[in-house]
Amino acid sequence: MQYGMIIDIDRCVGCHACTIACKAEWEVPAQYGRNWVHRLGPAMTTAGMAYTYYPGLCNHCDQPSCVDVCPADPVAMTMKDAKSGKTVTMEVAATWKDPFNGTVQIDKERCIGCGACADACPYGARYINEALADDESDGKADKCTYCMPRVAEGLQPSCVQTCLAGARIFGDLDDPKSEVARYVKRGAVGLSSAAVQIGPNSRYFGSKKADMELLMQSAPQEMPEASLRRIMLAKMTRPALKQVKELGLLGLAGGLLVSGLNNKDQE
């Protein structure tokens, strides 16, 4: 199984109901978004003047670049297939790709808020929510999860349920009888480029050449390179944080130690 979402841009009217529903469902801070709607154009294309909308979200990629860069200590996690009951135990960091449904998820309890995963995503689909800061981090990574808690209860993702135009379709891409699979046969594609080929499973369909030409211009043209610095900083900072707690240096000295390490990322 590989869950995926189709955005039918022939139907999208740019109303932002999907973004508002997502914020309300998951208490997303006003300055961030698990999904977004960008207006493209009016602009000239090879098929004439056009404009359309780019509703974006996490692509739950086949080869998610966010997963490998996570520096959180891996733990053994047992995952269960909701349909067959089969289980798989695997070593995962704070973000991983589910072996049964293909979605990419985040364990906020273990996320250290370093931002490496956000840096690594070529689609800009992740952010660090500072409102979730705790003793272990200055915030937690967040993004679209395809509303897995809702899906587990037999519901549609909140953006799909709320879309007034029916422009969002969710389902199993591996099921040839599903509506999403039929859209792929009709030509729905992910936003990929020559330099970014990581298998996005949020895909787009449009019958107008001009609209699709505009949309494909939003495909990322390079893989980010900034994540290595984040990973190194996180690995340097975490032992210092642990030492601060163990020694009880929670006053000025402890604050200066952690602050000094974090400031390296600003240089």
C-alpha positions as CSV (number, residue, x, y, z in Angstrom):
1,M,0.0,0.0,0.0
2,Q,1.1,3.5,-0.8
3,Y,-1.2,6.3,0.3
4,G,-1.2,9.3,-2.0
5,M,-3.2,12.4,-2.8
6,I,-4.3,13.7,-6.1
7,I,-4.9,17.5,-6.6
8,D,-7.2,18.1,-9.6
9,I,-6.2,21.6,-10.6
10,D,-9.1,21.7,-13.1
11,R,-11.3,21.8,-10.0
12,C,-9.3,23.9,-7.6
13,V,-10.7,27.4,-7.1
14,G,-8.1,28.6,-4.7
15,C,-10.5,29.1,-1.8
16,H,-8.0,28.0,0.9
17,A,-10.7,25.9,2.6
18,C,-8.1,23.1,2.7
19,T,-5.5,25.2,4.5
20,I,-7.9,26.5,7.1
21,A,-9.3,23.0,7.8
22,C,-5.8,21.7,8.3
23,K,-4.9,24.5,10.7
24,A,-8.1,24.0,12.7
25,E,-7.7,20.2,12.8
26,W,-4.1,20.2,14.0
27,E,-3.7,23.6,15.7
28,V,-1.1,24.8,13.3
29,P,0.3,28.2,14.3
30,A,-0.9,31.1,12.1
31,Q,2.6,31.8,10.6
32,Y,3.0,28.2,9.4
33,G,1.1,25.7,7.3
34,R,1.0,21.9,6.9
35,N,-0.4,22.7,3.4
36,W,-0.7,25.8,1.3
37,V,-2.3,27.2,-1.8
38,H,-0.2,29.5,-4.1
39,R,-1.6,31.4,-7.1
40,L,0.5,30.9,-10.2
41,G,0.3,33.6,-12.9
42,P,-1.2,35.1,-14.9
43,A,1.8,34.3,-17.0
44,M,2.7,33.5,-20.6
45,T,3.1,29.8,-21.4
46,T,3.7,27.9,-24.6
47,A,0.0,27.5,-24.8
48,G,-0.8,31.1,-24.1
49,M,-1.6,33.3,-21.1
50,A,-2.8,31.3,-18.1
51,Y,-3.1,31.2,-14.3
52,T,-3.8,28.4,-11.9
53,Y,-3.3,27.3,-8.3
54,Y,-0.6,25.2,-6.6
55,P,-2.0,23.4,-3.5
56,G,1.0,22.0,-1.8
57,L,1.7,19.6,1.1
58,C,4.1,16.9,2.1
59,N,4.6,14.4,-0.7
60,H,5.2,11.3,1.4
61,C,8.0,10.5,-1.0
62,D,9.2,7.1,-2.0
63,Q,12.8,8.1,-1.0
64,P,12.1,10.8,1.5
65,S,15.2,13.0,2.0
66,C,14.0,14.1,5.4
67,V,14.3,10.6,6.9
68,D,18.0,9.8,6.5
69,V,19.1,13.2,7.9
70,C,17.3,12.9,11.2
71,P,20.0,12.8,14.0
72,A,17.8,11.6,16.8
73,D,18.9,8.4,18.4
74,P,17.2,5.5,16.6
75,V,15.0,3.1,18.6
76,A,13.3,-0.1,17.7
77,M,9.7,0.5,16.7
78,T,7.1,-2.2,16.0
79,M,4.6,-1.2,13.3
80,K,1.4,-3.0,12.5
81,D,-0.6,-3.3,9.3
82,A,-4.2,-2.2,10.1
83,K,-5.6,-4.6,7.5
84,S,-3.6,-7.8,7.8
85,G,-2.4,-7.4,11.4
86,K,1.2,-8.2,10.2
87,T,3.9,-6.5,12.3
88,V,7.4,-5.2,11.4
89,T,10.0,-4.1,13.9
90,M,12.5,-1.6,12.5
91,E,15.1,0.9,13.8
92,V,13.8,4.5,13.3
93,A,14.9,8.0,14.2
94,A,12.3,10.7,15.0
95,T,11.0,10.6,11.4
96,W,10.4,7.5,9.3
97,K,8.5,6.1,6.3
98,D,5.8,3.7,7.4
99,P,6.4,0.2,5.8
100,F,2.7,-0.6,5.5
101,N,1.0,2.6,4.2
102,G,4.0,4.5,2.8
103,T,3.4,7.7,4.8
104,V,6.2,9.7,6.4
105,Q,5.6,10.4,10.0
106,I,7.2,12.2,13.0
107,D,7.6,11.2,16.6
108,K,7.4,14.5,18.4
109,E,8.4,12.9,21.7
110,R,11.8,12.2,20.2
111,C,12.2,15.1,17.8
112,I,15.0,17.4,19.0
113,G,13.9,20.3,16.8
114,C,17.2,20.7,15.0
115,G,15.6,21.5,11.7
116,A,17.7,19.1,9.7
117,C,14.6,17.4,8.2
118,A,13.1,20.8,7.2
119,D,16.4,21.8,5.5
120,A,16.5,18.5,3.6
121,C,13.0,18.7,2.1
122,P,13.2,20.2,-1.4
123,Y,9.5,21.0,-1.3
124,G,9.6,23.1,1.9
125,A,6.9,20.9,3.4
126,R,8.3,20.9,7.0
127,Y,8.7,23.6,9.7
128,I,9.7,23.7,13.3
129,N,6.9,24.6,15.6
130,E,8.4,26.6,18.5
131,A,5.2,26.4,20.4
132,L,6.0,22.7,21.1
133,A,9.4,23.5,22.7
134,D,10.3,21.4,25.8
135,D,13.3,20.5,27.9
136,E,14.8,18.5,25.0
137,S,14.3,21.0,22.2
138,D,13.4,24.5,21.0
139,G,10.5,23.2,19.1
140,K,9.3,20.2,17.1
141,A,9.2,19.4,13.4
142,D,5.7,19.3,11.9
143,K,4.2,18.7,8.5
144,C,1.2,17.1,6.7
145,T,0.7,13.5,7.9
146,Y,-2.1,12.7,5.5
147,C,-4.2,12.9,8.7
148,M,-3.4,9.3,9.7
149,P,-5.3,9.5,13.0
150,R,-8.4,10.4,11.0
151,V,-7.8,7.8,8.3
152,A,-7.4,5.1,11.0
153,E,-10.9,5.9,12.1
154,G,-12.3,5.6,8.5
155,L,-12.4,9.3,7.8
156,Q,-10.9,11.3,5.0
157,P,-8.0,13.8,5.6
158,S,-9.4,17.1,6.8
159,C,-8.4,18.9,3.6
160,V,-10.1,16.3,1.4
161,Q,-13.3,16.4,3.5
162,T,-13.4,20.2,3.4
163,C,-12.6,20.8,-0.3
164,L,-15.8,22.3,-1.7
165,A,-14.8,21.6,-5.3
166,G,-13.8,18.0,-4.8
167,A,-10.3,18.8,-6.0
168,R,-8.5,16.6,-3.5
169,I,-8.7,12.8,-3.8
170,F,-7.0,10.5,-1.3
171,G,-6.4,6.8,-1.5
172,D,-4.1,3.9,-2.2
173,L,-2.0,4.4,-5.3
174,D,-1.2,0.7,-5.3
175,D,-4.8,-0.3,-5.7
176,P,-5.6,-0.2,-9.4
177,K,-9.3,0.2,-8.7
178,S,-8.8,3.3,-6.5
179,E,-9.7,6.8,-7.8
180,V,-6.2,8.0,-7.2
181,A,-4.7,5.2,-9.3
182,R,-7.2,6.0,-12.1
183,Y,-6.0,9.6,-12.0
184,V,-2.4,8.4,-12.4
185,K,-3.4,6.5,-15.5
186,R,-5.0,9.7,-16.8
187,G,-1.7,11.5,-16.4
188,A,-1.5,12.8,-12.8
189,V,2.2,13.5,-11.9
190,G,4.3,14.5,-9.0
191,L,6.4,17.7,-9.0
192,S,9.8,16.4,-10.0
193,S,12.7,17.7,-12.0
194,A,16.0,16.4,-13.4
195,A,17.7,17.1,-10.1
196,V,14.9,16.1,-7.7
197,Q,13.7,12.5,-8.2
198,I,12.5,11.2,-4.9
199,G,9.1,9.9,-5.8
200,P,6.4,12.3,-4.6
201,N,3.1,10.6,-3.9
202,S,1.1,13.8,-3.8
203,R,0.3,14.3,-7.5
204,Y,-1.4,16.7,-9.8
205,F,-3.8,16.4,-12.7
206,G,-4.8,19.1,-15.1
207,S,-6.3,18.8,-18.6
208,K,-5.0,22.2,-19.7
209,K,-1.4,22.3,-21.0
210,A,-0.9,25.9,-19.9
211,D,-2.0,25.2,-16.3
212,M,0.3,22.1,-16.0
213,E,3.2,24.0,-17.5
214,L,2.8,26.7,-14.8
215,L,2.5,24.1,-12.1
216,M,5.6,22.2,-13.2
217,Q,7.6,25.4,-12.8
218,S,7.0,25.0,-9.1
219,A,8.9,21.7,-9.0
220,P,12.1,22.0,-7.0
221,Q,15.2,22.3,-9.2
222,E,17.9,21.1,-6.7
223,M,18.3,19.1,-3.6
224,P,19.1,21.1,-0.5
225,E,22.6,21.0,0.8
226,A,22.2,22.8,4.2
227,S,21.1,19.8,6.2
228,L,24.7,18.5,7.0
229,R,25.4,21.6,9.0
230,R,22.2,21.1,11.0
231,I,23.0,17.5,11.7
232,M,26.5,18.3,12.9
233,L,25.2,21.1,15.1
234,A,22.6,18.8,16.6
235,K,25.1,16.1,17.4
236,M,27.3,18.8,19.1
237,T,24.5,20.4,21.1
238,R,22.8,17.3,22.4
239,P,25.7,16.0,24.6
240,A,26.1,19.6,25.9
241,L,22.4,19.7,26.8
242,K,22.7,16.3,28.5
243,Q,25.7,17.5,30.5
244,V,23.9,20.6,31.6
245,K,21.1,18.6,33.0
246,E,23.3,16.0,34.7
247,L,25.4,18.7,36.4
248,G,22.4,20.8,37.2
249,L,23.9,23.8,35.4
250,L,20.6,25.3,34.6
251,G,21.6,28.8,35.5
252,L,23.7,31.3,33.7
253,A,26.6,29.0,32.9
254,G,24.3,26.3,31.4
255,G,22.5,28.9,29.4
256,L,25.7,30.3,28.0
257,L,27.0,26.9,27.1
258,V,23.9,25.9,25.1
259,S,23.5,29.4,23.6
260,G,27.1,29.4,22.4
261,L,26.7,26.2,20.5
262,N,23.4,27.3,19.0
263,N,24.9,30.5,17.8
264,K,27.3,28.6,15.6
265,D,24.5,28.0,13.3
266,Q,24.0,31.7,12.8
267,E,27.7,32.4,11.7
